[in-house]
Amino acid sequence: MPALEATDCIIVGGGNGGYLNYWMQESGLGARLPALLRDKVYVGVSAESMVATHSFQADPAVLAERGVYRDADYEEDAPPGAGSDRTLGLVPFVIRPHLNADYFPTATLARFARSATSLDVPLYAIDDQTAIAVTDGDVRVISEGAWELFDKERR
């Protein structure tokens, strides 16, 4: 904690979303982040951008059948006993990164559009040349690539 308290920016890399959700809670960092972020910037990369958002798209059938948290869009399983769908809820929307990336063949606009239909909050599908900045509740997309906002309120 002293290192995090002394910094201006907390940069958190990616990985397996369900696993990262689990360890954010298990380590206690998830509970401490809101206080830390009063005077710091959070930069989530890849799965850590998803962890900061409203919710995680866990596949309920896989969870019921195998007890494993599986990301419904990326078809990626968290390790047994070390997965969670509990996100940090720092922002009132969902991010789905790696849009159209060769290394995530399921990260398509059509797939994310289907996921968005099950949400009561906006979903941003973003490629690897896109970032989302949130300052005092103001959301701004910064992009030199492709992105799409799925928002029931704007349809």
C-alpha positions, 0 to 999 in steps of 0.5 A: 500500500505505501507504494500505491499511496505514493504514486500519482497513477495506478497502471494495472495490466491485463490477464484473465478477467475472472481471475483478476476480479477474484484477486482484486477482492481477495487481496483487499485492493478492490475495497481500497481503490476508491479511496486511493483514486480520490487523487490518483489516476487508474489506467486499466489495460485489457482485462483490467479495464473490464475489472474497473467497470460495472459488470463482468459477462460471466457465462451462467451455464458454465458456472452452473455446470462446472463452477468456473467463471467463464467470460461469455464473450472471450470464451476464457475460463478463470482457474477453478476456485480463483474466479469471480464476476464481481468487478470494481464498479468504478464506472457505470458502463462495461468495456469489451476490449480487443475488438476485431483482434486476431488473437481474440477471434470471438471479440467481434462487433456482432458478439459484443452487440449481443452481450449489450442486449443483456445489460442495463448499462452502456457497453463500449466495444473498443479495439487496441487503438482506443481508450476511454477516459473518465473524468468527474463522470464525463466519459470521453473516447480517445481513438485512432481505431474502431469502437462502438457504443451500445446504449439502450438509452440512446436507441 
